[in-house]
Structure formats: structure tokens, C-alpha cells
Amino acid sequence: MLKDLLSKNKLLSVTGLGYVGLPLALAFAKKCKVIAFDIDPKRIALLNNKMDPSQEIQSNEFEDVDITFTNQADDLFQAHFHIIAVPTDIDDYKVPDLSQLISATESIGRVLKKGDYVVYESTVYPGCTEEECLPLLETCSGLSLGADFKLGYSPERISPGDNLRTLTKIPKVVSGNDSEALEVISDVYCSIITAGLHQASSIIIAEAAKVVENTQRDMNISLINELAIIFDKIGIDTSEVLEAAGTKWNFHKYQPGLVGGHCISVDPFYLLHKAKQLGHDPQVIAAGRRVNDYIPHFIAKSLIQELLVLGKNPSQCKVLVKGLTYKENVADIRNSKVVDLIMELKSYSVTVDVEDPGVSASQVKRQYQLSLITPANSDYDAVVIAVKHDQYVSMPDEGYLSYFKDKPIVFDLKRAKFSLKKFKNLTYWTL
């Protein structure tokens, strides 16, 4: 397979051209001929103009690649090695939403040919690929696994905004439905991944590894978040406690904060879903999720208390929230817990202005029904630095002080401007 791909006798396809699929498609397109498919015609139009809607990939990275961007599913018939990298989310009830995965699987199933390979990168619960996707592939294609086509799973490890740990520099977990599939899939990924591969013994092992990676991080942060709540009640600085504890050689260093995004705050629910299917009610994972989901409420409540201490009526107060993305220096607003914080503040009848110059105002409006502003007034009662964007860190202290009319309050959730603590007439609060 790899030899045919490299000689361009066979083509590779990538379905889903977001944060995961686009860098993957471009990386392979430096070696092979790639059919890059997405159902969104607007996205395809932008990509054909060398513009990444996610603002992660620069236009020069579209140079010297052999790639065709299309929203026509029939074009996938040309390919022999198919990679599916569509988003998998949760619904309003915290249950895995596989709708896009199912749709993509049906599209691939309709074009599947004898000798083809299908590899999934989308996050799923253990067993999903073979229990949910495989039957669809066989039904839509009329083909049989093993005899006619091969199946694999290689979980994505994309880290938006990380310029050091890019796609090719992150070790890749690969798996296949049999030993032959594993070797072929490994060879194909080896052609672009320089950090090396880990061959999982089965597809379900690779699926489980993916959800465990982010579930572990979610649990660790939830512990630190709960400690931050306790230390806030005691009246001591969480950062100082963690710094002291961190001097022990086996202490794991995490920071408190809002836990959003498309992985850490979502993947644990996939594991919870599978566990409950099996009749087990997980305690630790569920508790960790509850703690992290509580943090926006805790921050909002703490801010309201500070306003009341200063003799201010929350319903007459105006708060500026700086930063809307789920992490610093990205344009990604998916599952941003800053939005939850804003809604909590609004539930106290606080007037909330939101700014984040790095994100699309139209996307924010469409997804969250929020309007972005460019702050110019000096009539705020409090400022919440919700995201540690570089520009917020480099902004002079005087710039922050100019936002206020009197009795300034700064809630600095990630210690972006710790220098503000020195101002005695300013209330400085952090997790």
C-alpha cells in the first residue's frame, strides 16, 4: 500500500478537515496524492484559497502539496486508504454524539472497494469502531472485513496552538483488525510521523488509550481545582502551596482553571458511557467531571461576593471578560468554559462585556449568541482575565487600571498579570 501511495498509483483520503483532519491531509499530501473531503462547502472554498478556517495553519503550508479539496463524497471513490477525522462531541445530556462519525462512515462505506483500508482518528469509546462503524461499512459497501477490506484506529493527538508538539513530532498510536492491517497502517503513518509509533495489540486498546489520556488529565486538574476551592476558603494562595509541594520529586504539577475544549472536558464522558453500558457506575471519573464543571459557578460566585464586600449592587455592575477561547493563543472556542462563566455572571444580573480579538465574532454569535466588543470605556467594576493570551500578559498594568471607574477588581484566572497584585487599591483574585 505505502509503495503505491508514494508512487501515486493509489490515493489517500481524509474525511473531516478541522483541527485534526487538515494538518493530517497536508502532511500526507507532501508524500502522496490526497483527496481531502468535508461536507461544508464554505470550508472547502476557504481551503482552496489556502485559508484555514481554524486559523491554525499558515498559507505557506498549502504549498508543494498534492491535494484536492472537495465536498463531493463521490470523489472519495478514487482513494484506497481512507482516514476519518470528524469531530465527536457529547449532547446536552452528556451522552456521546456520534452523528458526524456515522455520517462519515456511511460516505466511506458507499465508495469502499476491495483492498481498501479505513482508519479512524476520531475519539470514541472503547469498542465503538468495531461495534458501531464496522457494521455500517460492511452494510453500505456489501464487503466483508478481512476478506475485502482492512480496518484500523489511530487516535488523534493534535494540540491546537502548540508550535513545538506538532502532528509529526507527537508519537502516534496505531492499531489494525489483524497483523497485516497493523503493519500496513504503521508503514503509512511512518511516512509522515517522525516521533515514532506505538503499535497497540487491538483496535479497542487504542480506543481506550485515547480516552484514558484525557481522562487522566481531567482527574488531575479536578483535584487541583478542588484544592483551590478549599484554599480559597482558608484564605491561602493556591500557587504558593503548589510551589512548595512541587519541591518533592514525585509531585505532579498541575494548575487550577477552567477545563474546556474538545478533548479533556469531553473524552471522560465517552468512558463513562461505556462503563454504564457494562453496568458499572464510575465514581472517581464522574466526581472529577462534577468538580471541573462547577468551577465557572465558583468563580462567578466569588466575584459577586467581592462586589458585595465593596458595597456594590451586582445588578448595577459592569464586568469585562477578556478571552473566550478554551486555551491561550488559539482561535478555538469549542466547548469554552468561559461561556459558562459569562452565563453564571449574567444569572446574577451583571452586565457582561466580552472581548477576544483572536476569534471570529460571527462564529461566537452563531455558536453562543454572544457579541464581542473592543473595550474602550473606563466604567467597569471588574475585569476577568479568563484566558492567558500573550497579548494579555504583555499588556501594561496601566492598561488594566484604565478600565475601572472606582474600587477595581481583577479576577486573573491563570495569573496572566500577577503584577497587578501590587496595587493596594485593587482587589486581585486568582484560583
Helices and strands as residue ranges (DSSP letters): H 2-6, E 11-15, H 21-29, E 34-37, H 41-48, G 59-62, E 67-70, G 73-78, E 79-84, E 89-90, E 96-97, H 99-111, E 117-120, H 128-128, I 129-133, H 134-141, E 150-153, G 167-169, E 172-174, H 179-190, E 197-199, H 203-234, H 238-245, H 267-277, H 284-309, G 314-316, E 318-322, H 337-347, E 351-355, H 361-368, E 380-385, H 390-394, H 397-401, E 404-412, G 418-422, E 427-429
